[in-house]
Amino acid sequence: MSSILLSGPAIEPLSVSEAKAFLRVEHDDDDDVIAALIAGARVHAESQTRRALITQSWRLIRDRWPDSGRIEIVPAPLRALSAARVYRLDGSTQSIDPAAFVVDAAAAPAVLSFGAGVLPAPGRVAAGIELDVSVGYGDTATSVPEALRQAIRL
């Protein structure tokens, strides 16, 4: 079970100017360092909370469908399931309609549910299933909960 970041956030949850105001820095000499520290703080907050702060695309890879018929989606919060596929024995892929899943985005973490026997079994033993998801609070810094933005400031 692995996860691959397909596209990271387009912005950071805190701008350099907001960080400089918080730090009371009035010059531009350290803007690159401050930007790197913001990105590092975001990555740390995301790894500790298992959440994506700004919208990102991830590929979740699984070996087989769980017997429970439920797949927890991490990082949270889930915005959308954009694609699902299984690998056949010959290495080709079979697309699965995302509508085959029931999405419980209110759960924490979100859960994709499916009925037994509804989905095709992967043909290969390892990494036979790929789920492409969009996760995050939104596309703007203000969509991130203020408590997480404050953690990045600190």
C-alpha positions in Angstrom: 0.0 0.0 0.0 1.7 3.1 -1.2 0.8 6.6 -2.2 2.3 8.7 -4.9 1.9 12.5 -5.1 0.8 13.3 -8.7 0.5 17.1 -8.3 1.3 19.1 -5.3 -0.4 22.2 -4.1 -0.3 25.2 -6.4 0.2 27.6 -3.4 1.2 27.4 0.2 -1.3 28.0 3.0 0.7 31.0 4.2 2.2 33.6 1.9 5.7 34.9 2.4 4.3 38.4 3.1 2.0 36.9 5.9 5.0 35.1 7.4 7.2 38.2 7.2 4.5 40.2 9.0 4.2 37.5 11.7 8.0 37.4 12.1 8.3 41.2 11.9 10.8 41.0 9.0 10.8 44.2 6.9 13.5 43.4 4.2 13.4 41.0 1.3 16.8 39.4 1.8 15.4 36.2 3.3 12.3 35.7 1.2 13.6 32.5 -0.4 14.5 31.1 3.0 11.1 32.0 4.5 9.3 30.4 1.5 11.3 27.2 2.0 10.5 27.2 5.7 6.8 27.7 4.9 6.9 24.7 2.5 8.7 22.6 5.1 6.2 23.5 7.8 3.3 22.6 5.5 4.9 19.2 4.7 5.5 18.6 8.4 1.9 19.6 9.3 0.5 17.4 6.6 2.6 14.3 7.6 1.7 14.8 11.3 -2.1 15.2 10.6 -2.3 12.9 7.6 -4.1 15.7 5.8 -3.5 17.7 2.7 -3.9 21.4 3.3 -4.2 22.7 -0.2 -5.7 20.7 -3.1 -3.4 18.0 -4.3 -3.7 14.9 -6.6 -2.6 11.5 -5.3 -2.4 8.0 -6.6 -3.2 5.3 -4.0 -1.9 1.9 -4.9 -3.3 -1.3 -3.4 -2.5 -5.0 -3.9 -6.1 -6.2 -3.7 -9.6 -5.1 -2.7 -10.1 -5.3 1.0 -12.6 -8.0 2.2 -14.4 -5.3 4.2 -15.5 -3.5 1.0 -14.1 -0.3 2.5 -11.0 1.7 1.6 -9.8 4.6 3.8 -8.5 7.5 1.9 -5.4 9.2 3.3 -4.4 11.9 3.1 -7.7 13.6 4.0 -9.9 15.4 3.3 -11.2 13.7 0.2 -12.5 16.1 -2.5 -13.1 13.5 -5.3 -12.2 10.1 -6.7 -11.1 11.0 -10.2 -10.1 7.6 -11.6 -9.8 3.9 -10.6 -8.2 1.1 -12.5 -7.0 -2.5 -12.1 -4.1 -4.1 -13.8 -4.7 -7.3 -15.8 -2.3 -10.2 -15.8 -0.9 -9.1 -19.2 -0.1 -5.6 -17.7 -2.9 -3.7 -19.4 -5.3 -1.7 -17.3 -9.1 -1.9 -16.9 -10.8 1.4 -15.9 -13.4 1.3 -13.3 -16.2 3.9 -13.2 -15.8 6.0 -10.1 -19.6 5.8 -9.7 -19.1 2.1 -8.7 -17.9 3.5 -5.3 -19.9 5.0 -2.5 -18.0 8.0 -1.2 -18.3 8.9 2.5 -16.3 12.2 2.5 -17.7 13.1 6.0 -15.8 10.2 7.6 -12.4 11.0 8.9 -10.5 9.7 7.0 -12.9 9.4 4.1 -14.1 6.0 3.0 -14.7 4.5 -0.4 -17.2 1.6 -0.2 -18.1 -1.0 -2.8 -20.2 -4.1 -3.0 -18.7 -7.6 -3.0 -18.0 -9.0 -6.5 -18.8 -5.6 -8.1 -15.2 -4.7 -8.9 -12.9 -6.7 -11.1 -10.0 -8.5 -9.3 -6.5 -7.3 -10.2 -4.6 -9.8 -12.4 -1.2 -9.1 -10.8 -0.3 -9.9 -7.2 1.3 -6.6 -6.2 0.2 -3.1 -7.0 -2.8 -4.3 -9.0 -5.1 -1.4 -8.1 -4.7 2.3 -8.6 -7.0 5.0 -7.3 -6.5 8.6 -8.3 -7.9 11.1 -5.8 -8.1 14.8 -5.2 -7.6 15.8 -1.6 -7.2 19.0 0.4 -9.3 21.7 2.0 -9.4 23.8 -1.2 -7.4 25.9 -3.6 -6.9 29.0 -1.4 -5.0 29.6 1.7 -8.1 30.8 3.5 -9.8 27.4 2.9 -7.2 25.8 5.3 -8.4 25.7 8.9 -6.9 28.6 10.9 -5.4 26.3 13.5 -3.3 24.6 10.8 -2.3 27.9 9.4 -1.2 29.0 12.9 0.8 25.8 13.2 2.7 26.7 10.0 3.3 30.2 11.3 4.9 28.8 14.5 
